[in-house]
């Protein structure tokens, strides 16, 4: 039976005084001491407020506060940096380290480095010949191999020299220097640029400038340059005014060059617009007995090119009608209320006039109101009902308008037979719809529609448990009778 693990603070009062007890603890199968030197062997575990270390053997110098570690050395610092090596020398007083050979993993960025040697000071990791990647450690899809490099801890930036980019084992690119940031936190600076080339637009360059002065808001400005087509700029403002809300504002403009404008026979030489998006929950509710939410998305643009020019990802996902909407709902345990507005901008181009069509004939939903009573029982627990009422106002300047009221009232009787083997649901559903028309010379009469449906649903649920799974089968038949 192995010896009971020794804990270094048990020796502290006798050997090293009280100071070490506040800094580091060591667990090991065996421990020997000689003046200021402690030697731990077998299943060594060392931990402090910053480090977790395991090794086969450790030599600790109490006066210098250094560790010399041998055999299968694992070091984790601040739960962010993890290293694996055969040998390590750790200076805890000055926060320096020397390891070889070493596998290093930055837990936050998921970037790993396999190097023949690593040295660390308080602010910098320096590497010898190494391989870096964020893919699979055994057979990475891509990797960068370099002769030397270093990682700036404060700036969270990796610098490499004589770097070669590999796809699997195939070398693709060489550069004397290559550097990149591993920081994923919000901070002011330049974002990744977008570079492209096409025959029509020529060389294209997007460069986003990001400004984040506070945790709850930021600003992004993206100038863009298209050699043959023109220039533009888009701006974004994002603001979180509470724990339950988010505001986003976008605006932009792009100006076409005269030659491109004429050759492509475009409708507008300038493309501009704006977007306003706001989300807010718990506007009036207490988030306990009820809840509510407000969603606003408003858009304006002079043509669709304002969207397609924003970036490559918008090229093929834009329709000809742009929707603005306002939604609000209030939800209780028994009732639900909703208010919805929809406004559409039609930016289709008339094939004969080559101009954007008038928006006067576009049908708008201003507004739709909904009230819903959740399913509840009455007279008996087997007898239930619900109620849903909706009013929709569809309007436009030029054309037929309609106001529609719809009511749905289902009443159900549920029971089972033969010891719950057969379930029967008898439902009587009443549907009422009334629509009134306006805004036409010919006076249309209001339309009414009334339907009463009887629904019989017979079902059976069969379940059989087995040792490692459950088998279930459901059989059902549904009969519907309608009278209008």
N, C-alpha and C positions, 0 to 999 in steps of 0.2 A: 504494500500500500504506500503511495507516495506521501512524502512529508506534508504536513499541514502548511498552507501558504503563509508566508511571512509578510507582514505589512510594515512598510518602512517607518510609519509614525510610532510603532511600538518601540523602536530603537531610538527615536528622536530624543526623548528626555534623558536617555543614558549616554548617547554618543554625540549627537549633533546639536542639541539644544532645541528650543521651541520654534525657531525660524523655519526649518524645513517642513514642519507639519502644515504650514500655511501654503506651501508651494507645490509639493509633489508627493505622490504616494506610489509605492512600488509593491507589486505582488509577484512572487516567484516560488518555484519549487525549492530552491536553496539560496541562502544569502550568506556571504562572508564579508567581513569588514577588516580594514587595516588603516588606522588613523582616519584620514579624510576620504578614503577610497572605499566604495561599496561595490561588490561584485555579485550580480544576480544571475543565476543560470536556470534554464528550463522553464518554459511557459511564462516568460517575463511579460508583465503588463504594467505599464506606467501611465498615470493620468494626473492631470492638473486642471486648472480652470480654462486652459487654452489647448492642451494637447491630450490626445489618446495615442499610446504607443504600445506595440507588441513586438517581441523579438525572441530569439533563442538565448541570447546572452546580452547583458548590459553592464557597463562599468561607469559608475557615477562618482564624480569628483565634487564633494560637497563644497569645498572652498571656491572653486571656479564655476560651480553650477553647470557642469558639462556632462553629457552622456555620450559614451561610445557604444554603438549598437552593432550586433553581429547576427547574421543568419535570419532570413525571412523577416525583414524589418518593415513594419507597417506604421506610418505616422499620419495621424489626422489632426489638422489644426483648425480650430474654430468651426468645425463641421463644414468647412468650405474647401479646403485643400487636402487631398489624400495622396500619399506617396508610398510606393512599394520599392524596396531595394534589398541588396545583399549586405550593404554596410552603410552606416550613417554616423556622423559626428554632429551632435546637437549642442549648441551653446545657448542655454535658456536665459542667461543673464542678458546677453546682447541680441537674442533672437536670431542667431545665425545657424546655418546648417550646411553640411557637405555630405552628399550621397553619391554612390555609384554601384553598379548601374541602376537607373531609376525609371520607374513608371509613375508619372504624375497626372492626377485628374483634378480639374477644377469642377467641383460639384455643381455650381450655379450655371456655368456656361456649357457643361458637358464636354469640354475640350480636354483631350489627353495628349501627353507628350512622353515619348519613349526615348530616353537619352542615355549616353554612356556616363554622364556626370552632371550633377546639378549642385550649384552653390547658392545659398540664400543669405542675403543681408536683411536688414529691417524693411527695406523698401524694394528689393529686387531679387528675382530668381535669374541666375545666369546658367546657360546650358552649353554643353559640348555638342558633338554631332548628334542629331536627333531626328525623330519623325513626329509630326503633329497631325491630328485629325479629330473629328467628332463623330465618326462612323464606328462600325464594329471594330473592336480592338484587334481581333485575330486577322480578319481579312477586310480592311476598310475599302469602301467604294472609292474614296478620294483621300489623298494625304499630301502633306508638304514635307519634304526632307531638306534639311539645311545643315550647314557646317558648324554654325554657332548662333546663339541668340540670347535674348533675355526678356523677362516679363516684369513690367513695372507694376508693382502691387497697388500703388496709389492711383495711377492713371488707368489701371486694368487694361494695359496695352501690351501686345506681344510684338517684339521686333525680331526678325530673322535675317540671316545673311547667307548669300549663295543658295537661295531657295529654289527648289525644283518641285513643280506641281505634278502629281501622278494621278492617273485614273487607273485604279487597280495597280498593276505593275508597269503601266505604260507611261513614260515621261511625256508631258505635254508642253511645259513652259519652264523657262529658266529666267530668274531675275536676280541681280546682285543683292537687292534688298526687298523685303516684303513685310508689312506690318498691318495689324488689325486689332480692333478693340474687342474685348470679351465682356464689356459692361453692358448689361441689359436694363439698367435702371434709367429712369427719365432724367435727361440732363441736356442742357443747351449745347448745340453744335450742329454740324452738317450730317444729314442722313445719307444713306447710300444713294448714289446718283443712278439715273437710268440713261443708257446710251443705246441708240438704235440707228439703223440706216434703211431707207427704202428708195426706190427709183423716183417716186413722185415727190416725196417730202425731203429727200436728201438726208444729211446727217442730222440726228435728233439728240438733244441733250436736256435732261431734267435734273435739277439740283435743289433738293429741299433744305431749307434753313429752319432749324427747330429751336424754339425759345421756350424754356420752362422755368420761369422765375419762382413759381410756387407749386406746392403739391396738388392744388385743386384746379389749376388751369394751365393751359399752354397755347402757344401760337406757332403755326407752321406756314411758311411762305415758300412757294415752289415756282420759281421762274422757269420757263421752258423756251428752248431755241430750236427752230426747225429751219435748216439752211435754205431750202427752196420754197417753203410755205409761209413762214412768218414767225412772230414771237408772241408770247403770252405770259400771264402770271396768275396763279391761283393762291388763295389764302384761306386758312382754316383757324378757327378759334374754338377751343374746347374748354368747358367750365363745369365743375361739379359744385353746385351751390349748397348742397346738403347731402346727407347720407342716402337720400331716397331719390335724387334727381340728377340729371345730366343735360347740359346744353351744348349743342354743336351748331356753329355757323360757318357756312362756306360761301365764298364769292370768287369770281374770276373773270378774266377777259382775254381774248385772243384776237390779234389783228392779222388779217391775211395780207400777203404781198400782192401787188396789183396783177402781176403776171399769172400767178397761181389762181387768183380769184377769177380772172377772165377765162383761162383755159378750162377750169373745172366747172364754169358757169354756176357759181355759188349764188345763193340768194342774198346773203349778208356778208359784208367785208369784215365786220366786227361781230364776234360771238361773246355774249356775256350773260350773266345770271347770278342767282343767289339761292341758298338753301338755309332753312331754319328748322332745326330739330330739337325738341324738348321732351323729356320723359320725366314724370314725377309720380311716385306712389305715395300712399298715406297723405293725400292732400287734405282731406277732411276726416279721414277715419282714424281709429285708434289702434288698428292692427290686431285687435283682440276679438271684439264682437263683430266687427265689420272691416272691410278693406275697400279701397278705391284706387284709381290710377288715372292719370292724364297723359295722353300722347299727342304731340303736335308735330307735324311734318309739312312744312310749307315750302313751295318751290316756285321760282320764276326764271324764265330764260327766253331769249329772243329767237333761238332756234336750237335744234338737237345737237348741233356741232359743239355747243358749250359743254355737253356731257362727254361726247366722244373724244374731244381734245384733252380731257383731263388726264387720261393715261391709257396705256394699252389694254388694261383689264376692262374698259368700258366700250371697246370697239364694237363688240357683237352682242351686247346685252341691253341695248336701248330700244324701247318702243317709240312710237310717234306721239303718244299721249303721255303727258307728265302729270302725275297725281299729287295733289295736296290733300292732307286729311287731318282731322282733329277727332280723337276718340276719348271718351270719358266713360267710366263705369263705376258703379257703387254696388258692392256685393255684401249681402247679409246672409244669415243662416237660412232664411226663408224666402228672401226676395233678391232679385237682380235687376238693376236698372242700367240702361246704356244709352249714350247719346253719341251719334256718329255723323261727321260731315265729310263729304267728298267733293273736291273741285278738280276738274281736268282741264289742262291746257293742250289743245290739239295743235301740234306743230308739223302736221303733214303738209306736203308741197303739192299744190294744184298742178297737174301735168300740163294743162293748156296755158295757164298764165305764168307758170314757173314762180309762183308766190305762195307763201304760207297761207293756208285756208283760214277763213274767219272762224273764230271760236264761238260765235253767237249760236251756232246750231249744236254745240256740244252739250249733251245732257248731264246735268249736275245733280248730286244728291245733297240737298240742303234743307233740313237734315234728315236723319233716320232716328227715331226714338223707339226704344224697346223696354218693355216691362215683362218680367218673368216671375212666376210663382213656382218655386221648386216643389217637387212631388211631395205630397203630404197625405195622411190618412184622415178619414172621417167616418163616423158611425161605427166602423169596425176596422181592425188592423189589416184586414184583407182588402179593404176598399180604399183606393187611392185616387188622387187627381193631381193635375198640374194645369197651369194657365200661361199662355204666351201671347202677348199683344204687341204688334209692331205698326208704327206709322212711318211712311216714307214719302218725302216730298221730292219729286224729280222735276227739275225746272231748267229752263234755258230761255235766252232772249228771243230767238227765232225758231219757232216750232211748237209742237204739242207739249204741254205740261201735264203732269199727273200726280195726284195725291192718293196714296193707297193705304188702307187700314186693313190689317189682317189679325184675326184672332183664332187661336187653336186651343181647344179645351178637350183633353182626353180624360176619361174616367175608366178605371181598371178594377177588375175583381180578380184576385189571385187566390188559388187554393190548390191543394194536392190530394191525390187519391192513392189507395193501396200502399199505405205506409211510406209516403213520399216518393214512390217510384214514378208516378205520373204527375206532372205539373201542368196546371191549366190557367191560362190568362185570358180573360174575357174583357175586351176593351171597346168602349163606345167613344168615338172621336168626332168632335164637331169642328168644322173648318169654315170660317166666314171671311169673305174678302169683299171690300168695297173700294172702287176707284172713281174719282171725279176728275174731269178733264177741263183744261182752260187754255187760253192763248191761241185760239184759232177762230177764224171767221165762222166756220160751221160749228154750231154748238153740239158737241157730242153729249149724249146722255150718260149719266153715271152708270157704271157697270157694277153688278152685284153677283156674287157667287157664293152659294151655300152648299156644303157637302157634309153628309153624315155617313161615317164609316163604322161598320162593326167588324171587329177583328177577333178571331179565335186562334189562339196559339197553344198547341199541345206539345209538350217536350218531356224528355226523360234524360237524366244524367246518371251514367253508370260509371262507378269508380272501383278499381280493384288494385290493392297495394301488393307489390312484390318486394323482394329483399333489398333491391337497390333502386327501384323506381316505382312510380305510380302510373297506371294506365287508366285513361279516362275517355269516354265516348259520349257524345250528346246527339240525341235524335229529336227532331222537331218537325212539326207540320203547322202551316199557317194558312188560315182561310180569311179572305177579306170580302166583305159585302158593302157596296157603296150605293148611296141614293143622293141624287143632286136636285 
